[in-house]
C-alpha cells in the first residue's frame, strides 16, 4: 500500500516519516482534491524556499516544492468561495 492510500484510508491527513518527495506528492494530491472536502476546512501545506530557486543535486525536491507552491496559490483562490482555506508555510 502506498503512502497516498494509507493517508486516504486513515481519514487523517498526517503521514509517517517519508522521503521529502513522497510528502510533496501527498501534499499535491491532497491540495488537488481540496474541493471535495466539506466547507470550512483548513489546509496548511509545507513549502520551501527551495521551490523558488534551484539547489545543486536537489532537482526532484526543488520541483516537488515548486509544485506545492504553484498548486497552493490557485487552489486557495478557487476554494475560498467554499470557505476552504489553503495556506503554505
C-alpha positions in Angstrom: 0.0 0.0 0.0 1.4 3.4 -1.0 1.5 6.5 1.2 -1.4 8.1 -0.6 -3.6 5.0 0.0 -2.5 5.0 3.7 -3.5 8.6 4.1 -6.8 8.2 2.4 -7.7 5.0 4.4 -6.8 6.5 7.7 -9.0 9.6 7.3 -6.2 11.5 9.0 -4.0 13.6 6.8 -0.8 13.1 8.7 1.9 11.0 7.2 4.6 8.7 8.7 8.2 9.7 8.2 8.9 9.5 4.5 11.1 10.9 1.8 10.6 14.6 1.1 9.4 13.8 -2.5 6.8 11.4 -1.2 5.5 14.0 1.3 5.4 16.6 -1.5 3.5 14.2 -3.7 0.9 13.6 -1.0 0.6 17.4 -0.4 0.0 18.0 -4.1 -2.6 15.2 -4.1 -4.5 16.5 -1.1 -4.5 20.1 -2.3 -5.7 19.0 -5.7 -8.7 17.3 -4.0 -9.5 20.1 -1.6 -12.7 20.9 -3.4 -14.1 17.5 -2.5 -13.8 18.2 1.3 -16.6 19.8 3.3 -16.7 23.6 3.6 -14.8 25.2 6.5 -11.7 23.0 6.2 -8.2 24.5 6.6 -5.1 23.1 4.9 -1.6 24.1 5.8 1.0 22.7 3.5 4.7 22.8 3.8 6.5 24.8 1.2 10.2 25.7 1.0 12.4 28.4 -0.5 13.8 25.5 -2.5 10.6 25.7 -4.6 11.6 29.2 -5.7 15.1 28.5 -6.8 17.4 25.6 -7.8 19.7 23.8 -5.4 22.6 21.7 -6.5 21.7 17.9 -6.5 18.2 18.6 -5.3 16.3 18.8 -8.6 13.5 16.5 -7.6 13.0 18.2 -4.3 13.0 21.7 -5.9 10.4 20.5 -8.5 8.2 19.0 -5.8 8.2 22.1 -3.7 7.6 24.3 -6.7 4.6 22.2 -7.4 3.3 22.6 -3.9 3.7 26.4 -4.1 2.2 26.7 -7.6 -0.7 24.5 -6.8 -1.5 26.1 -3.4 -1.9 29.6 -4.9 -4.7 28.9 -7.4 -6.3 26.4 -5.1 -6.5 28.9 -2.3 -8.2 31.4 -4.6 -10.5 28.8 -6.2 -11.7 27.2 -3.0 -12.0 30.4 -0.9 -15.7 30.7 -2.1 -16.4 27.3 -0.4 -14.8 28.6 2.8 -11.8 26.2 2.4 -8.6 27.9 3.4 -5.3 26.7 1.9 -2.0 28.1 3.2 1.6 27.3 2.5 4.3 27.9 5.1 
